[in-house]
Amino acid sequence: MKISNRLMDIFFSRKFLAVAIASVMCWFGKIESQYWTIIAVAYIGANLADSKIKKKNMEGESSDKSNL
C-alpha cells in the first residue's frame, strides 16, 4: 500500500474525525475538557483493539498457510 493511501486512510477515518471535531469544539469551549478526554481515551482504545485484532488475524493467516 502506498504511503499516501495509508495517510489518507488515517486522516479520514471516522475515529480520527471524531477526535478532531472534539478537539476543535474543546478549543472553542463548546465541550468541557473531561468530555474531550473521554473521546480521546475511546479513540486510543479503539485503535489499540483494532491493531490487536489485525495482528491476531495476520498471525492466524500465516499459521493456516503452514498447515497446507
C-alpha positions as CSV (number, residue, x, y, z in Angstrom):
1,M,0.0,0.0,0.0
2,K,1.3,3.4,-0.9
3,I,2.2,5.8,1.9
4,S,-0.1,8.4,0.6
5,N,-3.1,6.0,0.7
6,R,-2.2,4.9,4.2
7,L,-2.1,8.6,5.3
8,M,-5.4,9.3,3.7
9,D,-6.9,6.3,5.5
10,I,-5.7,7.5,8.8
11,F,-6.6,11.2,8.2
12,F,-10.1,10.5,7.0
13,S,-11.0,7.7,9.4
14,R,-14.2,8.2,11.3
15,K,-12.4,7.8,14.7
16,F,-9.9,10.4,13.8
17,L,-12.5,12.7,12.5
18,A,-14.4,12.4,15.8
19,V,-11.3,13.3,17.8
20,A,-10.5,16.2,15.5
21,I,-14.1,17.6,15.8
22,A,-14.0,17.2,19.6
23,S,-10.6,19.0,19.8
24,V,-12.0,21.9,17.8
25,M,-15.1,22.0,20.0
26,C,-13.0,21.9,23.2
27,W,-10.7,24.7,21.8
28,F,-13.8,26.9,21.3
29,G,-15.3,26.0,24.6
30,K,-18.3,24.1,23.2
31,I,-17.5,21.0,25.2
32,E,-15.7,20.6,28.5
33,S,-12.2,19.0,28.7
34,Q,-13.5,16.0,30.6
35,Y,-15.6,15.0,27.6
36,W,-12.7,15.5,25.3
37,T,-10.6,13.2,27.5
38,I,-13.3,10.5,27.3
39,I,-13.4,10.8,23.5
40,A,-9.6,10.7,23.3
41,V,-9.4,7.6,25.5
42,A,-12.1,5.9,23.4
43,Y,-10.1,6.7,20.3
44,I,-6.9,5.3,21.7
45,G,-8.7,2.2,23.0
46,A,-10.4,1.6,19.6
47,N,-7.1,1.9,17.7
48,L,-5.4,-0.4,20.2
49,A,-8.1,-3.0,19.8
50,D,-8.1,-2.7,16.1
51,S,-4.4,-3.2,15.9
52,K,-4.5,-6.3,18.2
53,I,-7.3,-7.8,16.1
54,K,-5.4,-7.2,12.8
55,K,-2.2,-8.7,14.3
56,K,-4.1,-11.7,15.5
57,N,-5.7,-12.2,12.1
58,M,-2.3,-11.9,10.4
59,E,-0.8,-14.5,12.8
60,G,-3.7,-16.8,12.1
61,E,-3.3,-16.5,8.3
62,S,0.4,-17.3,8.4
63,S,-0.2,-20.4,10.6
64,D,-3.0,-21.6,8.3
65,K,-0.7,-21.5,5.3
66,S,1.9,-23.6,7.0
67,N,-0.7,-26.4,7.5
68,L,-1.3,-26.8,3.8
